[in-house]
């Protein structure tokens, strides 16, 4: 099982690099209101079953698999559980500690 919990500062570093798959697990409505730049929305209840398709779509769009995969939700709990579930299936994923709330608070202040 391989997953990490990363800080908003680490995410800021990844945002500057190519090959990032950033997945917003919040509600579609919240994603529509505001999200981290470059994030795609995915329903957290179905992501485990649909993840291989998500990776295939990224590979098609970018010509390569993602170098980094980061999940986030509102506060970090759902993304942590989802990261664990994906890691059990062999995916090297990361969860944003504190979620969107922490990231948004750091970027607005």
NUGULO-518628 format. One line per field, with one value per residue: x, y, z of N, C-alpha, C in turn; residue number from 1; residue in three letters. Coordinates in steps of 0.2 Angstrom, whole numbers, plus 2048, in hexadecimal, padded with zeros to 3 digits. Example, Ala and Ser with C-alpha at 12.3 -4.5 7.8 and 13.67 -1.06 7.14 Angstrom:
BEGIN
n.east <- c(842;840) $
n.north <- c(7E4;7F5) $
n.up <- c(827;823) $
ca.east <- c(83E;844) $
ca.north <- c(7EA;7FB) $
ca.up <- c(827;824) $
c.east <- c(842;840) $
c.north <- c(7F0;800) $
c.up <- c(827;827) $
seq <- c(1;2) $
type <- c(ALA;SER) $
% end
This chain:
BEGIN
n.east <- c(804;803;803;803;802;801;806;7FF;809;812;809;808;814;814;80A;810;817;818;80D;804;7F6;7E8;7DB;7CB;7C1;7B5;7A4;79C;796;79D;7AA;7A7;7A5;7B2;7C2;7D2;7DE;7E0;7DA;7D0;7BF;7B8;7AD;7AD;7A8;7A8;7B5;7BF;7BB;7BB;7C8;7D2;7CE;7CE;7DC;7E0;7D9;7E1;7ED;7EB;7E8;7F4;7FE;806;807;801;80D;80C;7FF;7F2;7E5;7D7;7CC;7BF;7C4;7CE;7CB;7C3;7CB;7D6;7D2;7CE;7DA;7E1;7D8;7DB;7E9;7EA;7E6;7F1;7F4;7FF;7FB;7F7;7F1;7EA;7EE;7E3;7DB;7D1;7CD;7D8;7E2;7DC;7DB;7E9;7EC;7E4;7E7) $
n.north <- c(7FA;80B;81B;82C;83A;84B;85C;86C;875;86C;867;873;874;868;86D;875;86D;862;854;852;84A;850;84E;853;84F;854;85A;85B;868;870;86F;875;882;886;881;878;87E;876;86A;85B;856;848;83C;837;82B;822;822;818;80D;812;817;811;814;822;825;820;829;834;831;830;83D;844;83C;834;82B;832;83B;83F;83C;844;845;84E;854;85C;85D;854;847;83E;83D;837;82B;826;826;81C;811;811;80F;802;7FB;7FD;809;818;824;834;83E;84E;856;85C;861;86A;875;878;87B;885;88F;891;897;8A2;8AA) $
n.up <- c(800;7FB;7FF;801;80C;809;80B;808;803;7FD;7F3;7EC;7E6;7DE;7D5;7CD;7C4;7B6;7B2;7BC;7C4;7CB;7D6;7DA;7E7;7EC;7ED;7DD;7DC;7E5;7DF;7D3;7D8;7DD;7DC;7DD;7D2;7C2;7C7;7C5;7C6;7CF;7D4;7E4;7E9;7DF;7DA;7DC;7D5;7C8;7C6;7BE;7B1;7B2;7B3;7A6;79E;7A1;79D;78F;78C;790;78B;794;7A3;7B3;7BD;7CA;7D5;7DD;7E9;7EF;7FB;805;812;814;818;811;805;80A;80E;802;7FB;802;7FE;7F1;7F1;7F6;7EB;7E3;7DE;7DE;7E7;7EE;7FC;800;80E;819;80F;803;80B;813;809;801;80B;80D;801;800;80A) $
ca.east <- c(800;808;800;806;7FE;805;804;7FD;80F;814;804;80A;81A;811;806;815;81A;814;80B;800;7EF;7E5;7D4;7C7;7BC;7B0;79E;79C;794;7A3;7AF;7A5;7A6;7B9;7C6;7D9;7E0;7E2;7D7;7CA;7BA;7B7;7A9;7B1;7A5;7A9;7BC;7C3;7B9;7BC;7CE;7D7;7CC;7D1;7E3;7E0;7D8;7E6;7F3;7E9;7E8;7FA;803;809;803;803;813;809;7F7;7F0;7DE;7D5;7C5;7BE;7C8;7D3;7C9;7C1;7D1;7DB;7CE;7CE;7E1;7E2;7D5;7DE;7EF;7E9;7E6;7F8;7F5;803;7F7;7F9;7EC;7EC;7ED;7DF;7D7;7D0;7CD;7DF;7E5;7D9;7DD;7F0;7ED;7E1;7EA) $
ca.north <- c(800;810;821;831;840;851;863;871;877;867;868;879;872;864;871;878;867;85E;84D;851;849;853;84C;856;84A;857;859;85F;86F;873;86F;87B;889;888;87B;87A;87F;86F;864;859;853;841;83A;833;825;81E;822;812;808;816;81A;80F;819;829;825;81F;82F;839;82E;832;844;846;838;831;82B;838;83A;83F;83C;847;845;852;855;862;85E;84F;841;83A;83C;833;824;824;825;816;80C;810;80C;7FB;7F8;7FE;810;81C;82A;839;842;854;857;862;861;870;87A;87A;87D;88B;893;893;89B;8A8;8AF) $
ca.up <- c(800;7FA;7FE;805;80E;807;80D;803;801;7F9;7EE;7E8;7E2;7D9;7D0;7C8;7C1;7B2;7B4;7C2;7C4;7D1;7D6;7DF;7E9;7EF;7E9;7D7;7DD;7E8;7DA;7CF;7DB;7DE;7DC;7DC;7CA;7BF;7CA;7C2;7CB;7CF;7D9;7E8;7EA;7D9;7D7;7DD;7CF;7C2;7C6;7B8;7AB;7B3;7B1;79F;79B;7A2;798;788;78C;791;788;799;7AA;7B7;7C1;7D0;7D6;7E3;7EA;7F5;7FD;809;818;813;81B;80B;801;80E;80E;7FB;7FA;805;7FA;7EA;7F2;7F7;7E4;7E0;7DB;7E2;7E8;7F4;7FF;802;815;81B;809;800;810;815;803;800;811;80C;7FB;800;810) $
c.east <- c(804;804;803;801;803;802;802;803;812;80F;806;810;818;80D;80A;818;815;812;807;7F9;7EC;7DE;7D1;7C1;7B6;7AA;79F;79B;79A;7A9;7AD;7A6;7AD;7BD;7CE;7DB;7E2;7DF;7D1;7C5;7B9;7B2;7AC;7AE;7A6;7B1;7C0;7C1;7BB;7C3;7D3;7D4;7CE;7D8;7E4;7DE;7DD;7EC;7F1;7EA;7EF;800;807;805;805;809;811;802;7F6;7E8;7DD;7CE;7C4;7C3;7CE;7D1;7C7;7C7;7D5;7D8;7CF;7D5;7E3;7DF;7D8;7E5;7EF;7E9;7EC;7F9;7F9;7FF;7F9;7F2;7EE;7EA;7E9;7DA;7D7;7D0;7D4;7E3;7E2;7DB;7E4;7F0;7EA;7E4;7F0) $
c.north <- c(806;817;826;837;846;857;867;874;872;867;86E;878;86D;868;874;873;864;857;84C;84F;84B;852;84F;851;84D;857;85D;866;873;874;875;882;88B;881;87D;879;878;869;862;856;84C;840;835;82C;820;81E;81C;80D;80B;818;818;813;820;82A;824;825;834;837;830;839;847;842;834;830;830;836;83B;83F;83E;847;84A;852;85B;863;859;848;83C;838;837;82C;822;823;81E;810;80B;80D;805;7F8;7FA;804;814;823;82E;83C;848;855;85D;864;869;876;87D;87E;884;891;896;898;8A2;8AD;8B3) $
c.up <- c(800;7F9;803;807;80D;80A;807;800;7FC;7F2;7E9;7E4;7DD;7D3;7CB;7C3;7BC;7B4;7BA;7C1;7CB;7D1;7DC;7E0;7EC;7EB;7E2;7D7;7E0;7E3;7D5;7D1;7DB;7DF;7DB;7D4;7C8;7C2;7C5;7C7;7CA;7D5;7DE;7EA;7E4;7D7;7D7;7D7;7C8;7C1;7C0;7B2;7AC;7B1;7A9;79B;79C;79E;791;787;78C;78E;78D;79F;7AE;7BC;7C8;7D0;7DD;7E4;7F0;7F5;801;80E;818;816;815;806;804;80D;806;7F9;7FC;801;7F4;7EB;7F3;7F0;7E0;7DD;7E0;7E2;7EE;7F6;801;809;816;815;807;805;812;80F;801;805;810;806;7FB;805;80D) $
seq <- c(1;2;3;4;5;6;7;8;9;10;11;12;13;14;15;16;17;18;19;20;21;22;23;24;25;26;27;28;29;30;31;32;33;34;35;36;37;38;39;40;41;42;43;44;45;46;47;48;49;50;51;52;53;54;55;56;57;58;59;60;61;62;63;64;65;66;67;68;69;70;71;72;73;74;75;76;77;78;79;80;81;82;83;84;85;86;87;88;89;90;91;92;93;94;95;96;97;98;99;100;101;102;103;104;105;106;107;108;109) $
type <- c(UNK;UNK;UNK;UNK;UNK;UNK;UNK;UNK;UNK;UNK;UNK;UNK;UNK;UNK;UNK;UNK;UNK;UNK;UNK;UNK;UNK;UNK;UNK;UNK;UNK;UNK;UNK;UNK;UNK;UNK;UNK;UNK;UNK;UNK;UNK;UNK;UNK;UNK;UNK;UNK;UNK;UNK;UNK;UNK;UNK;UNK;UNK;UNK;UNK;UNK;UNK;UNK;UNK;UNK;UNK;UNK;UNK;UNK;UNK;UNK;UNK;UNK;UNK;UNK;UNK;UNK;UNK;UNK;UNK;UNK;UNK;UNK;UNK;UNK;UNK;UNK;UNK;UNK;UNK;UNK;UNK;UNK;UNK;UNK;UNK;UNK;UNK;UNK;UNK;UNK;UNK;UNK;UNK;UNK;UNK;UNK;UNK;UNK;UNK;UNK;UNK;UNK;UNK;UNK;UNK;UNK;UNK;UNK;UNK) $
% end
